[in-house]
Amino acid sequence: MLLLQFSTSHYCRKARLALGYKGISYQVQNLTPGLHLLKLKPMTGLTTVPVLVPQLDNQPSVIADSSRIFQFLDAYCPTPPLYFDDPQQQTQTLMLEDWLDESIGTATRFVYYQFRAGAGKQIDPSWSSQVVIQVVRRQYGIDQASAELATQRLKIAFEVLQVWQERPYLVGDRISVADLAAAALLSPLALIPDYRENYPWLFENITRIHQLCGEALPPGLSSQS
Ligand SMILES: N[C@@H](CCC(=O)N[C@@H](CS)C(=O)NCC(=O)O)C(=O)O
């Protein structure tokens, strides 16, 4: 299988966690932001990564969107499962995944790029890095006001995800889509000292899940854990 991705994208990290959890071998192709449109739009009709190219007979030729990639992987390789048979657990998992994808993954992006343009500028003050950060900020409308709203949304996320402090799984008694989505989509916060100080349990869980999936730790956790 081939995963088309941006190396720094937390949604692509989410897809890699699922591939790793399933033990599926795959290759990655890193696309260049900006030029990615030329490749992806004719292929999928969308402009976002991750995109999975299964390269398998009798399977779809291309799958766009991390949630659809999860569904494909679970059907293609049912063990270990990512979803639940129990309808209540399944509904809870799907709701958590959708909320993490649509609300929290976006909020993380806002808070992260606001930090990288301000207090976190020294992480990579190079001209090329700062240009990329400014392009992303403009693309998504990230500024002080929108980043503050995102910060509020993240506060709610930490309340919801607190169950991780009492037990290792967000739903049921095993890993699911919800755990992988949370571990990937909150991972950019590992570079922000306030979050590391205030929510150590979050980063312990992110580390644990990455290790379980055989995925390299995100920046901020790799050198310190
Ligand atoms: N809902 C999508 C979101 C993916 C997403 O937002 N990807 C970003 C990178 S983090 C992207 O490809 N942006 C480029 C663009 O929108 O053109 C998913 O889960 O796959």
The ligand as an SDF file (V2000), in Angstrom:
LIG
                    3D

 20 19  0  0  0  0  0  0  0  0999 V2000
  -11.0570   15.2880    7.1480 N   0  0  0  0  0  0  0  0  0  0  0  0
   -9.7800   15.1160    6.4880 C   0  0  0  0  0  0  0  0  0  0  0  0
   -8.8740   16.2750    6.8700 C   0  0  0  0  0  0  0  0  0  0  0  0
   -7.4860   16.1660    6.2800 C   0  0  0  0  0  0  0  0  0  0  0  0
   -6.7610   17.5040    6.2580 C   0  0  0  0  0  0  0  0  0  0  0  0
   -7.2690   18.5340    6.7400 O   0  0  0  0  0  0  0  0  0  0  0  0
   -5.5490   17.4990    5.6470 N   0  0  0  0  0  0  0  0  0  0  0  0
   -4.7720   18.7090    5.4840 C   0  0  0  0  0  0  0  0  0  0  0  0
   -3.3630   18.5070    6.0260 C   0  0  0  0  0  0  0  0  0  0  0  0
   -3.3740   18.4000    7.7960 S   0  0  0  0  0  0  0  0  0  0  0  0
   -4.6170   18.9960    4.0030 C   0  0  0  0  0  0  0  0  0  0  0  0
   -4.4530   18.0770    3.2150 O   0  0  0  0  0  0  0  0  0  0  0  0
   -4.6490   20.2790    3.6100 N   0  0  0  0  0  0  0  0  0  0  0  0
   -4.3880   20.6680    2.2580 C   0  0  0  0  0  0  0  0  0  0  0  0
   -5.5690   21.2620    1.5510 C   0  0  0  0  0  0  0  0  0  0  0  0
   -6.6410   21.4080    2.1910 O   0  0  0  0  0  0  0  0  0  0  0  0
   -5.4290   21.5840    0.3760 O   0  0  0  0  0  0  0  0  0  0  0  0
   -9.1890   13.7590    6.8810 C   0  0  0  0  0  0  0  0  0  0  0  0
   -9.5190   13.2720    7.9800 O   0  0  0  0  0  0  0  0  0  0  0  0
   -8.4500   13.1550    6.0970 O   0  0  0  0  0  0  0  0  0  0  0  0
  1  2  1  0
  2  3  1  0
  2 18  1  0
  3  4  1  0
  4  5  1  0
  5  6  2  0
  5  7  1  0
  7  8  1  0
  8  9  1  0
  8 11  1  0
  9 10  1  0
 11 12  2  0
 11 13  1  0
 13 14  1  0
 14 15  1  0
 15 16  2  0
 15 17  1  0
 18 19  2  0
 18 20  1  0
M  END
$$$$
